[in-house]
C-alpha cells in the first residue's frame, strides 16, 4: 500500500483532467492497489445523471440501472452527505444492522458478493456534484483504517483534477459559441435537458423570443417550437424550425454534438444556432428540402400553400391530382411540425422574406 502515493498514480490523476477517458483507468489503478474490486465516478441527477465506471463493473452497472437502483440508493445518498470533505466507508455512516438491512446491500450487492464500499463527494464550482466510489468484495474483508488513510491522501489530488477537468469542459463550450459569435451567428450549447451551458453575446441579445427559466433551461416563446426543440434535444436529432418573431424572422437550428461518451459533465448535447435570412433567392425548393427533408414534389406543394392557395387550387396550379396534393400536404405537416394549412403558413412565414418564384 506504500506505493499508492507513487508519482505514477499522482501523474495519472492529473492527466485525467486533460484526457477524461482515462478516469476509468485511474479509478481501476487506485482500486487495484487498495484491494477494491472496482469503482466509479458519477455526477448529475435525473435525466442528467451520468456514470463512468471501471470495465469490470459493466455487467453490474447494467443490472443496477435496469433494476432502478440508481433511484433508490439510500446507501450512496447517505455516504455522499457524510463524505463531502473526506472518503467515508459504510460503517462510518451506518451501524452493522442498518447496513445489512439496506435493500441495495441485502437484495443487490450481497447476492453478488459485494457490499463494502467507500465514497467521497467533490463539488467543483458551477458544476453538478461529483461522487467517486469504490466497491470491495465481501470476501476481501471490511475496509480498514490504512485503506481509508490512503484514500484520504489521494482525495486532494482527485478533487483538484476533477475541478480542473470540469473547467476545461466548460471552456470547450465557450470556445464553440465564441467562434460562432465571430462569424455573426447567435449560438448556445445546450444539454439534453435544455440547460444552457454557454451562449454567445449575439444569442443573449435575442430576448423577445428566447429566454431561460428555472435551472437555466431554454424557453422559446412559441410553445410549439419549444416542444419541437426539446423533442430534438431528447432524441439527439437534427432539427430546423421557423421561429416567428415580432422583429426580423429567423430559423432555429439544432445540431447534435457527437461527443465522446466519456467526456466529463457538463455535457453539451447540441448547438442551437439562430439564422436570420437576409438574401433574396428565387427558388426556395432547396431551402425547404434542406431544412425539412421535403421531397421536390412536397416542396412545390408547400410553396403554393405559402402563397395562400387552397389544396384544390394547388392541384390545378401544379396540374396534379387532388389526392396527390392531400398526400403531400399530410407529409409536409408531419415534417414541419404543423397542425394544418394555416399553421404551416404561419410557421413558414419566415421564408416569405425570400422571393418565391415559379418552380420548374
C-alpha positions in Angstrom: 0.0 0.0 0.0 3.0 2.3 0.4 3.2 2.7 -3.4 -0.3 4.3 -3.5 1.4 7.7 -3.4 3.9 6.9 -6.1 4.5 9.6 -8.7 2.9 7.5 -11.5 -0.6 7.3 -9.8 -0.5 11.0 -8.9 0.5 11.9 -12.5 -2.3 9.7 -13.9 -4.8 11.5 -11.7 -3.8 14.9 -13.1 -3.5 13.6 -16.7 -7.1 12.5 -16.5 -8.1 16.2 -16.2 -6.9 16.6 -19.8 -7.9 13.2 -21.1 -11.3 12.3 -19.4 -11.3 8.8 -21.0 -8.5 7.9 -18.6 -10.6 8.3 -15.4 -11.8 4.7 -15.5 -8.2 3.5 -15.7 -7.2 5.8 -12.8 -10.0 4.5 -10.6 -9.1 1.0 -11.6 -5.5 1.5 -10.7 -6.3 3.0 -7.3 -8.8 0.2 -6.6 -6.2 -2.5 -7.6 -3.7 -1.1 -5.1 -6.2 -0.9 -2.3 -7.9 -4.2 -2.8 -11.1 -2.9 -4.2 -13.0 -4.9 -6.9 -14.0 -1.8 -8.9 -15.0 1.8 -8.8 -17.0 4.6 -10.5 -17.4 8.3 -10.9 -20.9 9.7 -11.1 -22.5 13.1 -11.4 -25.8 14.9 -12.1 -29.3 13.9 -11.2 -32.4 12.6 -13.0 -32.1 12.8 -16.8 -28.7 14.4 -16.5 -27.2 11.6 -14.3 -24.1 10.0 -15.7 -21.8 7.2 -14.6 -18.2 6.4 -15.6 -17.0 3.1 -14.2 -14.2 0.5 -14.4 -14.6 -2.1 -17.1 -15.4 -5.0 -14.7 -18.4 -3.1 -13.4 -20.2 -3.0 -16.8 -22.4 -6.0 -16.2 -23.1 -4.9 -12.6 -24.0 -1.4 -13.7 -26.3 -2.7 -16.4 -28.2 -4.6 -13.7 -28.1 -1.6 -11.4 -29.7 0.7 -14.0 -32.2 -1.9 -15.2 -33.3 -2.5 -11.6 -33.8 1.2 -10.9 -31.4 1.1 -8.1 -29.9 4.5 -9.1 -33.2 6.0 -8.0 -33.4 4.2 -4.6 -29.8 4.0 -3.4 -30.1 5.2 0.2 -26.6 3.9 0.8 -24.9 6.2 -1.7 -27.2 9.2 -0.7 -26.0 8.9 3.0 -22.4 8.3 2.0 -22.5 11.5 -0.2 -23.9 13.5 2.6 -21.3 12.4 5.1 -18.4 12.3 2.6 -18.4 16.0 1.5 -14.8 16.6 2.8 -13.3 13.1 3.0 -13.8 9.5 2.0 -16.2 7.5 4.2 -17.0 3.8 4.3 -20.2 2.0 5.1 -19.6 1.8 8.9 -18.8 5.5 9.2 -22.4 6.1 8.1 -24.4 3.0 9.2 -24.4 0.6 12.1 -23.9 -3.0 11.0 -27.6 -3.8 11.3 -28.6 -0.7 9.4 -26.1 -1.6 6.6 -27.2 -5.2 6.4 -30.9 -4.1 6.2 -30.4 -1.7 3.3 -32.3 -3.0 0.3 -29.4 -2.3 -2.1 -27.0 -4.1 0.1 -29.3 -7.0 1.0 -31.0 -7.5 -2.4 -28.5 -6.3 -4.9 -24.9 -6.2 -3.6 -24.7 -9.2 -1.2 -26.0 -11.7 -3.7 -23.2 -10.7 -6.0 -20.5 -11.0 -3.3 -20.2 -7.2 -2.8 -21.2 -4.8 0.0 -18.2 -3.0 1.4 -17.7 0.4 -0.2 -16.1 3.8 0.2 -17.1 7.1 -1.3 -16.5 10.9 -1.3 -18.1 13.9 -2.9 -16.4 16.6 -4.9 -18.2 19.8 -5.7 -16.5 21.9 -8.4 -17.7 25.5 -8.7 -20.8 25.9 -11.1 -20.9 22.2 -11.7 -23.1 19.3 -10.5 -21.7 17.5 -7.5 -19.4 14.5 -8.4 -19.0 11.3 -6.4 -16.0 8.9 -6.5 -16.8 5.5 -5.1 -15.1 2.1 -4.7 -16.6 -1.3 -4.1 -14.9 -4.3 -2.4 -15.8 -8.0 -2.4 -17.1 -9.3 0.9 -14.5 -12.0 0.9 -11.8 -9.3 1.0 -12.9 -8.1 4.4 -14.1 -4.8 5.9 -12.3 -1.7 4.7 -9.7 -0.8 7.3 -8.1 2.4 8.6 -5.0 2.1 6.5 -7.0 1.9 3.3 -9.1 4.9 4.4 -6.0 6.9 5.2 -4.6 6.1 1.7 -7.8 7.3 0.1 -7.7 10.4 2.2 -4.2 11.1 1.0 -5.3 10.8 -2.7 -8.5 12.8 -2.3 -7.0 16.3 -2.6 -5.4 15.3 -5.9 -8.6 13.7 -7.2 -10.6 16.8 -6.2 -8.2 19.2 -7.9 -8.1 17.2 -11.0 -11.9 16.9 -11.3 -12.3 20.6 -10.7 -9.7 21.3 -13.5 -11.4 18.9 -15.8 -14.8 20.5 -15.4 -13.3 23.9 -16.1 -11.7 22.7 -19.3 -15.0 21.2 -20.4 -16.7 24.5 -19.8 -14.1 26.3 -21.9 -14.7 23.9 -24.8 -18.4 25.0 -24.8 -17.4 28.7 -24.6 -14.9 28.3 -27.4 -17.6 26.9 -29.7 -20.0 29.7 -29.1 -17.3 32.4 -29.3 -16.2 31.1 -32.6 -19.7 31.3 -34.0 -20.1 34.8 -32.5 -17.1 35.9 -34.6 -18.9 34.9 -37.8 -22.1 36.6 -36.7 -24.1 33.5 -35.7 -26.2 33.6 -32.4 -25.5 30.3 -30.8 -25.7 28.4 -27.5 -24.6 25.0 -26.3 -27.4 23.1 -24.6 -27.7 19.9 -22.5 -30.4 17.3 -23.4 -32.5 18.9 -20.5 -32.4 22.3 -22.3 -30.0 23.7 -19.8 -27.7 26.4 -21.3 -24.1 25.7 -20.8 -22.7 28.5 -22.9 -24.2 31.3 -25.0 -22.5 34.0 -27.1 -23.4 37.6 -26.9 -25.4 37.6 -30.1 -27.6 34.8 -28.7 -28.1 36.7 -25.5 -29.5 39.7 -27.4 -32.4 37.6 -28.6 -34.7 38.3 -25.7 -38.2 38.5 -27.1 -38.4 35.0 -28.4 -35.9 33.1 -26.4 -35.3 33.2 -22.6 -34.2 31.0 -19.8 -36.4 29.6 -16.9 -35.6 27.8 -13.7 -32.3 26.0 -13.6 -31.1 27.9 -16.7 -33.2 25.9 -19.1 -34.0 27.4 -22.5 -37.6 28.6 -23.1 -38.9 29.5 -26.6 -41.9 31.9 -26.5 -43.6 29.9 -29.3 -44.9 26.8 -27.4 -44.9 24.5 -30.5 -41.3 25.4 -31.4 -40.4 24.9 -27.7 -41.8 21.4 -27.8 -40.1 20.6 -31.1 -36.8 21.9 -29.7 -37.0 19.7 -26.6 -38.0 16.7 -28.7 -34.9 17.2 -30.9 -32.7 17.5 -27.8 -34.2 14.4 -26.2 -33.7 12.3 -29.3 -30.3 13.8 -30.1 -31.7 14.8 -33.5 -31.0 17.5 -36.1 -33.9 20.0 -36.4 -34.7 23.3 -38.0 -37.8 25.3 -37.1 -39.0 28.6 -38.3 -39.4 31.0 -35.4 -42.0 33.7 -35.8 -40.9 36.9 -34.2 -42.1 40.5 -33.9 -38.9 41.8 -35.5 -36.8 40.0 -38.1 -37.9 36.4 -38.7 -35.4 33.6 -38.1 -34.8 29.9 -38.2 -33.8 27.9 -35.1 -31.3 25.1 -35.9 -30.5 22.2 -33.5 -27.2 20.5 -34.3 -26.3 17.4 -32.1 -22.8 17.2 -30.8 -21.3 13.8 -31.5 -19.3 13.9 -28.3 -17.2 11.2 -26.6 -19.4 9.5 -24.1 -16.6 9.6 -21.6 -16.3 13.4 -21.6 -17.0 14.7 -18.1 -20.1 16.7 -17.4 -21.4 19.2 -18.1 -22.3 17.5 -21.4 -23.1 19.7 -24.3 -25.8 17.7 -26.2 -26.4 20.1 -29.1 -25.6 23.5 -30.5 -28.6 25.8 -31.1 -28.0 28.2 -33.9 -30.2 31.1 -35.0 -30.1 32.1 -38.6 -31.8 35.2 -40.0 -32.4 35.1 -43.7 -31.4 38.2 -45.5 -30.6 37.5 -49.1 -33.4 37.0 -51.6 -33.5 33.8 -53.5 -35.7 32.9 -56.4 -36.0 29.1 -55.7 -36.9 28.2 -52.1 -37.1 24.5 -53.0 -33.5 23.6 -51.9 -34.1 25.5 -48.7 -37.3 23.6 -47.9 -35.7 20.3 -48.9 -32.6 21.0 -46.7 -34.5 22.2 -43.7 -37.3 19.7 -43.5 -36.2 16.8 -45.8 -39.1 17.5 -48.1 -39.2 15.8 -51.5 -39.2 18.1 -54.5 -42.9 17.4 -55.0 -43.6 18.2 -51.4 -41.6 21.4 -51.6 -43.6 22.5 -54.7 -46.9 21.9 -52.8 -45.6 23.7 -49.7 -44.6 26.8 -51.7 -48.0 27.0 -53.3 -49.7 26.7 -49.9 -47.5 29.5 -48.6 -48.9 31.7 -51.4 -52.3 31.2 -49.8 -53.8 28.7 -52.3 -56.3 26.1 -51.1 -55.4 22.4 -51.8 -57.8 22.2 -54.8 -56.2 25.3 -56.2 -52.7 23.9 -55.6 -53.8 20.8 -57.6 -54.9 22.9 -60.5 -51.9 25.1 -60.4 -49.4 22.2 -60.4 -51.6 20.1 -62.7 -51.6 17.1 -60.4 -54.5 15.2 -58.7 -56.2 16.4 -55.6 -55.3 13.2 -53.8 -51.6 13.7 -54.5 -51.8 17.2 -53.1 -53.6 15.9 -50.0 -51.0 13.2 -49.5 -48.1 15.6 -49.9 -49.7 18.1 -47.6 -50.1 15.5 -44.9 -46.4 14.6 -45.2 -45.4 18.3 -45.1 -47.4 18.9 -41.9 -45.7 16.0 -40.2 -42.2 17.0 -41.3 -42.6 20.7 -40.4 -44.4 20.0 -37.1 -47.5 21.9 -38.3 -51.1 21.1 -37.4 -52.6 22.2 -40.7 -52.6 24.6 -43.6 -53.0 27.8 -41.5 -50.3 26.7 -39.0 -48.0 25.8 -41.9 -48.3 29.3 -43.4 -47.7 30.9 -40.1 -44.7 28.8 -39.3 -43.1 29.2 -42.7 -43.9 32.9 -42.8 -40.2 33.4 -42.0 -39.5 32.2 -45.5 -41.6 35.0 -47.1 -38.5 37.1 -46.7 -37.3 35.1 -49.6 -38.8 35.9 -53.0 -40.7 32.8 -54.1 -40.9 32.5 -57.8 -42.4 29.8 -60.1 -40.9 26.4 -59.7 -40.0 24.1 -62.5 
